[in-house]
């Protein structure tokens, strides 16, 4: 439904996952012969991710750094699914509306992917030339504040960040597990809480009163210079 315009020979309902994978890899080889590049991103055709009940990208994750979907959503870097990356599809929006997308992404520190089909005609999903130009001028004026890059560059950055974050979380988890295991071996069920700097009424409140900082103003002989001198003289 909704794909009546697709030619029968390109109808995904008549494909197999193997055919999809073979055709895609053949295209990648052709592109590599043209530009020498091996890293690429994939765009789901009209958001179609499955052939029958099978998600064909599962068989091609090693062929692409990321794959773009078509939902109008944006996510922070730790929430981005690289093989289901959302994007905003432009269809008649004004420059002001597109700028609102950018401002929202900036405020929430989120990834915003914008998909243009046609500019000034040539596609049913279109944006007016003047609105497109105004939007580009806005981006140019704010290029020092907004990270803008092609999909591949952004995807590689996110992939590296997520890998580092995953390793960091695994290390913190391993450290915590080791700590808990040591407490268990020592028979320690609770730890003495540290000073509480937020609640002055707390039993373990942090002390900022200098008059209470030295509860032992009279030092024992062993800690006084005179005592030490006596000991030294005795040794001599």
C-alpha positions in Angstrom: 0.0 0.0 0.0 1.3 3.4 -1.0 3.9 1.9 -3.3 1.8 1.7 -6.4 4.3 3.9 -8.3 7.1 1.4 -7.8 7.9 -0.7 -10.9 7.3 -4.4 -10.4 10.9 -5.3 -10.9 11.9 -3.0 -8.0 9.1 -4.1 -5.7 10.6 -5.1 -2.3 7.7 -7.5 -1.7 9.1 -9.6 -4.5 12.7 -9.5 -3.3 14.6 -11.8 -1.0 17.1 -10.6 1.5 19.9 -12.3 -0.5 19.0 -10.4 -3.6 18.9 -7.1 -1.7 22.3 -7.8 -0.2 23.8 -8.9 -3.5 22.5 -5.8 -5.4 23.7 -3.5 -2.7 27.2 -4.9 -2.5 27.4 -4.8 -6.3 26.5 -1.1 -6.1 29.2 -0.5 -3.5 31.8 -2.2 -5.7 30.8 0.1 -8.6 31.0 3.2 -6.4 34.4 2.1 -5.0 35.6 1.8 -8.6 34.5 5.4 -9.1 35.7 7.1 -5.9 37.9 4.6 -4.1 36.0 4.9 -0.9 35.0 2.0 1.3 33.0 3.6 4.1 29.4 4.6 3.3 26.0 5.1 4.8 22.7 3.6 3.6 19.3 5.2 3.1 16.3 3.0 3.5 14.0 3.3 0.4 11.1 5.3 1.6 11.8 4.0 5.1 11.3 0.3 4.1 13.5 -1.7 6.4 12.2 -5.2 5.9 11.6 -7.8 3.1 8.8 -9.9 4.4 9.4 -10.2 8.1 13.2 -9.9 7.8 15.2 -6.8 8.5 17.7 -6.8 5.6 20.1 -4.4 7.3 21.1 -7.1 9.8 23.0 -8.8 6.9 24.7 -5.6 5.8 25.8 -3.9 9.0 29.5 -4.6 8.1 28.9 -2.9 4.7 27.8 0.4 6.1 28.6 2.7 9.0 25.0 3.8 9.4 21.6 3.7 7.9 19.1 6.5 7.7 15.4 6.1 8.4 12.6 8.7 7.9 11.0 9.5 11.2 10.9 13.1 12.3 12.8 12.6 15.5 16.1 13.7 17.0 18.2 12.0 19.7 21.2 12.7 21.9 24.5 10.9 20.9 24.1 8.1 23.4 20.6 7.3 22.2 21.3 7.3 18.4 20.7 3.9 16.7 23.2 4.1 13.8 21.3 1.6 11.8 18.0 3.3 12.3 19.0 7.0 12.3 16.1 9.3 12.3 15.8 12.4 10.1 13.4 15.2 9.3 12.0 15.0 5.8 11.5 18.5 4.2 8.2 18.8 2.5 7.1 22.4 1.9 8.6 23.8 5.2 9.7 27.4 5.4 13.2 28.5 6.5 11.7 29.5 9.8 10.4 26.1 10.5 13.7 24.4 9.6 15.5 26.9 11.8 13.2 25.8 14.7 14.4 22.3 14.2 18.0 23.4 14.4 17.3 25.5 17.6 15.6 22.5 19.2 18.5 20.3 18.4 20.9 22.9 19.8 18.9 23.3 23.0 18.7 19.5 23.6 22.2 18.7 22.4 20.7 16.3 19.9 21.5 15.0 16.4 19.4 16.5 13.6 19.5 14.9 10.2 17.6 16.9 7.5 16.6 15.2 4.2 15.9 17.2 1.1 14.3 15.4 -1.9 13.6 18.3 -4.2 14.7 22.0 -4.1 12.6 24.2 -6.4 10.8 21.3 -8.0 11.7 18.0 -9.5 10.1 16.0 -6.7 6.8 15.7 -4.9 8.6 16.3 -1.6 9.9 19.8 -2.3 11.1 23.0 -0.7 11.0 26.4 -2.3 14.4 27.8 -3.5 14.1 31.0 -1.5 13.3 29.1 1.7 16.2 26.7 1.1 18.6 29.6 0.5 17.5 31.4 3.6 18.1 28.3 5.7 21.6 27.8 4.2 22.4 31.5 5.1 21.3 30.8 8.7 23.5 27.7 8.9 26.4 29.7 7.5 26.0 32.4 10.0 26.0 29.9 12.9 28.6 27.5 11.6 30.9 28.2 14.6 28.2 27.1 17.0 26.7 24.1 15.2 28.6 21.0 14.1 27.5 20.4 10.5 28.9 17.5 8.4 27.9 14.9 5.9 26.0 11.8 7.2 29.1 9.6 7.0 31.3 11.9 9.0 28.7 12.3 11.7 28.0 8.6 11.8 31.7 7.8 12.2 32.0 10.3 15.1 28.9 8.8 16.8 30.2 5.3 16.4 33.6 6.2 17.9 31.9 8.0 20.8 29.5 5.2 21.5 32.4 2.7 21.5 34.4 4.7 24.0 31.3 5.2 26.2 30.6 1.5 26.1 34.1 0.7 27.2 34.0 3.3 29.9 30.8 1.9 31.3 32.2 -1.6 31.2 35.3 -0.4 33.1 33.2 1.3 35.8 31.0 -1.7 36.1 34.0 -4.0 36.5 35.4 -1.6 39.2 32.2 -1.6 41.1 31.9 -5.4 40.9 35.4 -5.8 42.2 34.6 -3.3 45.1 31.5 -5.2 46.0 33.3 -8.5 45.9 36.0 -7.2 48.2 33.4 -5.9 50.7 31.8 -9.3 50.7 35.0 -11.1 51.4 35.8 -8.7 54.3 32.3 -9.0 55.7 31.5 -5.4 55.3 27.8 -4.7 54.7 27.9 -0.9 54.9 30.5 1.9 54.6 30.9 4.9 56.9 29.4 7.8 55.0 31.6 10.7 54.2 31.0 14.3 55.3 27.7 15.8 54.2 28.3 19.3 52.8 24.6 19.9 52.0 22.8 19.3 55.3 24.2 21.1 58.4 21.8 19.1 60.6 23.1 15.8 59.4 25.0 13.6 61.9 28.0 13.6 59.6 27.7 17.2 58.5 30.8 18.8 57.1 32.4 21.2 59.5 33.2 24.8 58.4 33.6 26.2 61.9 37.3 26.9 62.6 36.8 26.8 66.3 35.8 23.2 66.0 38.6 22.3 63.7 41.1 21.4 66.6 39.3 19.4 69.3 42.7 18.5 70.9 44.6 21.8 71.5 46.8 20.2 74.2 49.1 17.8 72.5 50.6 14.8 74.3 54.4 14.9 75.1 55.2 12.6 72.3 54.0 15.2 69.8 55.7 18.3 71.4 59.1 19.6 70.5 60.1 19.7 74.2 59.5 16.0 74.6 61.4 15.2 71.5 64.3 17.3 72.7 64.4 15.4 76.0 64.4 12.1 74.2 67.2 13.3 71.9 69.3 14.5 74.9 68.7 11.2 76.7 70.0 9.3 73.7 73.1 11.5 73.6 
